[in-house]
Amino acid sequence: MSDTGPKALRTARLVLRPLAARDVDALHPILTSTSVRRFLFDGETVSRDFLAAAIDASIRNFADRGWGLFGITLEDDVPQGLCGFHMVGTPAERQLVYALAPAIWGQGLGGEAVGAVVKHALDVCGMKSIVAAVDAPNTASIAILRRLGFEPEVRLVERGRDVIRHVLRG
């Protein structure tokens, strides 16, 4: 990455910009809402400290590796969700993660954001494959992945949850 840091990604309706510490206040209520957390963080409520640490890790990952978490923003630059890459699991593995505020579900914004991040990962970051693990009942997220060319690789139980691991090979 350049000295100026990672660039924002633009779509027809969104600006995806690298998350910053200032985004904790906007994102925490979204990520702790019942609708979002039922398929994210294994249903657990994440603390503000956890979110702040994830954003700090993302900032370091952008600086060191060229990838991290983007805030999904509309006109006002306030994140309405996130999309990008985070180290998940044991052993830790880079995975695509995304979440969107329930108030803007059903408008195709999730697919638009994920598509932009996947394109960036393949074209700019040079990723050869992308992994996303999705709870089996999360049919909306699975539909996004399938539209983008992800294929189910394996179905497994993680922390008591039925999960389908999807892979996109670049």
N, C-alpha and C positions, 0 to 999 in steps of 0.2 A: 504494500500500500504506500501511497505517497505521504509526504510530510503533512499534508492537509487532512489526512484521514480518509476513511471510506466515503464514497459519494452516495447521495440519495438515489433511489430508483424511482422512476416515474411511470405511471400507467395512465390510461385514459381518465381515471377518476381518483387515483391515489398518489400520494407521495410516501414512499417507504424510506425512512431515514434511520441511521444507526441509533439505537437507544442510548440515552444519556441518563445520568443520575437524577436529573430533574423529572424524569418520566415515572418514577415510582408512584407519586400521588395519583396520576391519571390511570395507571395500569392496575394498581393493587385492587381497587373495587371491581374491575372487570374480571381479573383472574380469581378472585375469591367469590364471585357470584355462583350460586348453586348451578345454574345452567352451564357455565363454562367449566367449573372444576369437576363436574361429574365425569368428564372425559379427559381431564388434564390433572396432572399431579396425583394420579391414582385416587381422586376424589377428596384428597386432603386439602385443608385450607392452608395456603402458604402465608408465611409472615412477611411483613414489609422488609425485614432483614434478609430473608431468603431471596426476595425479588431484587433487592439492592445488590446482593452478592452475585446474582445471575447477570445483572446488568454490568457490574464490574468485570465479571469474567468475559462477557461479550465484548466489552471495550478492549480488553487484553487480546482476545481472539482476533478481533479486527486488526489490531496493530501487529500481532505476531503471525497470523495465518491468513488474513484477508477475508475472513467470514465471521459472522456473529448474528445478533438479533436486531432486526429492524422494527421500528414502530410503524404501525399502519395508521397513516393520518389522512384526513380529508382536507378541507380548506384551512382549518384553523391551527394546524401543526400540533394538535393534542392527540396523542395516540389513542386509537379506538381498538387496539389490539396489537399483536406482535406476530412476527413471522421471521424465521431464520434458523440458524443452527446453534445447537447447545450440546454439550457433552452429557450423555444420559447413561445410566445403568452402571453395572459392575461386571466386568471391567467397563470403564467409560468408553463410549462410542459417540461419534458425531452423528446427531440425528436432526432431521428437519422437524421443527415444532411450530405450531401456529395456534392462535386463538383470536377471536373477534368478539367485540361487545355484542351481546344478544340484541340490542336495539337496532343493529344494522345487519342482522342475519337475513338471508333470503334475497339479497340483492346481487349476488354474484361477486361480492367484494373479496370474500375469502379465496375463491379460485383465482381472481385477478392478482391478489397479493402473492399467493403461493406460486403462481405461474411466473411472476416477475423475479421472485427470489430463486426459483429453480433455474431459470434462464441465466441469471447472474452467476449462480454457482457453477454451471456447466461452461459458460462462455468466458467469464472473467476469472473465476477462481480456479478453473481447470479441474473441477471434480470429475472423477470417472464414474462414480456411482453416488446415489443419494438414498439414504435409509429413512423411513418414517414408520413408526410403530403406532398403530391406531387401535383403540378399543373397538372390538367387533360391532357393538351396537351403534357406533358413531357413523351411521350411513352417509351423512352429509360429507364428512371428511374423507371417507373412503371414495365417494363419488368424485371429489376434487382430485384425489391422487390418480384414480383410474383415467379421468379425462386428460391428465397430463402425461400418461404413459407409464405410470408406476404399475408394477405387477406384484401380486401377493407372493411372498416368498415362503412364509411359514406362519402357522397359527399356533399360538402357545399361551400358557397361563403365566402371567407375571404379577406377583404380589396379589394373587387371587383374582386377577382380572383376565378376561378373554381378549387377547390382543392378536391383531394380524400385522405382521411385519411386511412392509412393502418396500420394493427396491426399484429405482430407476437407474438404468445403466446408460451412461452418456455416450 
